Amino acid sequence: MPVINRIAEFQDDMTAWRRDFHQHPELNFQEVRTAGIVAEKLREFGCDEVITGMATTGVVGVIRGRGEGGAIGLRADMDALPIHEESGVPHASLTPGVMHACGHDGHTAMLLGAARYLAETRNFSGTAYMIFQPAEEMGGGGEVMVKEGLFERFPMDRVFGLHNWPGAPEGTFLWRVGPVMAAVADIRITVTGKGAHGAMPHQGNDPIVIASQIVTAFQSIVARNVEPVEAGVITIGKIEGGMAFNVIPEVVNLRGTARWYLPEVGDILESKVRALATGIAAAYGAEAEVHFDRMYPATINEEASTALAAEAARAVAGDAKVERLAKPTMGGEDFSFMLNAKDGAYLMLGAGRTAADPQVHHPRYDFNDAVMPLGASWWATMVERQLPRRG
């Protein structure tokens, strides 16, 4: 069963939807236009129910098959990123400083394509839930939907997600059991010393020197505290302090991220970040205020669900195009909240045109429309295989 013929017939429609979303990107919990179009199309397709307003702008479409059966959920994210687009494509963002740099426009269009096909054919028994989630990038919309009762209102056996992956060849599916993406923390540290004239440092307490010592010390946290066969990352990506070349500032702010897979590794990273920052500052007679905000847990694929997802991918793309993801990525994903609450799996869909393609979160990135029939067919095949028609 390759790409579903009916889905291939409306590839042009999916492309038009995707490019419209791309031209009108919306940030987290602001996806009003996008959610409105999604809800309108789900009603147009004939979904049995269309529920709006979950997590502010989330949408759930309910499609019932022919007869009683189980239920699965299919999830796509809708939000964009605060990046100024430089792709130069005709359908580039019309909103300065905001663009679909992660392909959520394509995810939304693919799931709409699957919804159209499933509502039209209903070649399954049971219920398929089309979950259009807001605020994946920064707002934790997946967590909000779970807290607002997603799985209680829409009881399902499993839930599945799909992400385009320009680093893999076009049309390949990548799967992995266990960790597939990392847990994420936001690190914010304020070092407060004493300002002074740059020519008279003895009259102050230089927070730039102290902050530099903290950043250097952080390099030992993973290397000397985390078991070598496990994984962890601490990166300080932003340092702010001072306004003039000859003035020692009073305050320096550090901003960074931590990533890990195992919860116990996350605990080590947090405790060491706090201890080193406050201890080093105290040793210099200064103060450090530390915030280690855990944003997303690790994305963990359940074994049986992953096998079902990979089987559907083979049915659509063929055995040669379905590969095990050799290593998980340290990127983060809030679908993890759904997988913490419900069995499921998260796969990658290769979308690379060439080896030089811009990757996600790049200002020149643009979703590869050629993979949409594959993604939509995978969604639909998941439903038809897991909820086979009875009688």
C-alpha positions, 0 to 999 in steps of 0.5 A: 500500500504506497501513497494513497491515490485519493490523497495524492489527488489533492496534493495541490490542495495541501500545498495551497493550504500549507503555503497560506499558513506559511504566509500568515505565521502565528506565535504560541497561543496566537494561532487564531487565523490558523485554528479558524481555517483548520476548524472550518476545513474540518467541518467542510470535510464532514468531521462528526465533531469539531471542538475549538478552544482547547489550550486557547487555540487548539482544535480537535476533529472527531471522525467516527468510522463504520462501526464500534472499535478503538480510538487513536489520536493524531497530533500536529502542531500549528505555531511559528517562530519569532524569526525573520524569514530570509527564504526568498520564496514567493509564499514567504511570511508576510509578518515581519519577525515571524516565520514557519521555520520548523515546518508546523505549516506542513504538519498542519496541512498533512493532518488536514489532508489525512482528515479529509481522506478519513472523513470521506472514506471512513474505511475503519471502525472506531474513532480517529481524533485529529489533534491540532495543537498550539504553542509547541515552540515556547508555550508548552501547548501540549502540556496545556491540552493534557491538563485541560483533559484532552485524553479524558474528553477524547479517550484514545488508546494511543497517540502519534506525532510526526515531524519533518526532518530536512536532515534525512533524505526526502521520503524516508521515515525514521523511528526509534524506541525509547528517547527520541528527543531530549528534556529541556530546561531554561537557565537564567542566572543574575550575578550581582557584584559592585560597579566601579570605574574600569580604571579602579577595579579595586573599588568594585566587585566585577560581575563579568569576571565572576560570570566568566568563572561560572561559565567555565566551571559549567563545562565540568558538570557533564564531563565530571558528574554524568556517567559517560554512557549517558547524555547531557548538555549545558550551554550558556548562549547569552551573556549581558552586562555592561554599557561602556568599555571603561565601566565595571557593571553592577549586574551580569545576566546569563541565559542558557539551556540544559538538555538530558534524557534520564530524569536523574541526569536532569537532577544532577544538572540542576543541582550542579548549576545551582551549586556552582553559580551560587558558590562561585559568586559567594567565593567572590563576595557577590550573589547569584540568583539562579532559575532552572526552569524545566520546560519539556520532559524527554520525548519517549517512544513506547515500544509497541506503539513505535512498532505500529508506526513503523509498520504503517511507514513501511506500508506507505514508503516501502521497507528501504525507506524506513530506518531506525534513527541511530541516535536521539536528538538533543532538540526538545518537543512538547509532544512529550507531555502527551507521551507521558500521559498516553502510549504512543510514538513520534516519528521523523519524516525525511524532507531533505532535497539536498545535503545543503538544505537549511535545517529547521529554525533557520531563516532560509528554511521552507517545508518540502511540499513533496513529502505531504502525500507521504505524511498524510498517507501515513496518518491515514494508514495508521488509522486504517491498520490500527482500527480495521473495518469490521464486517 
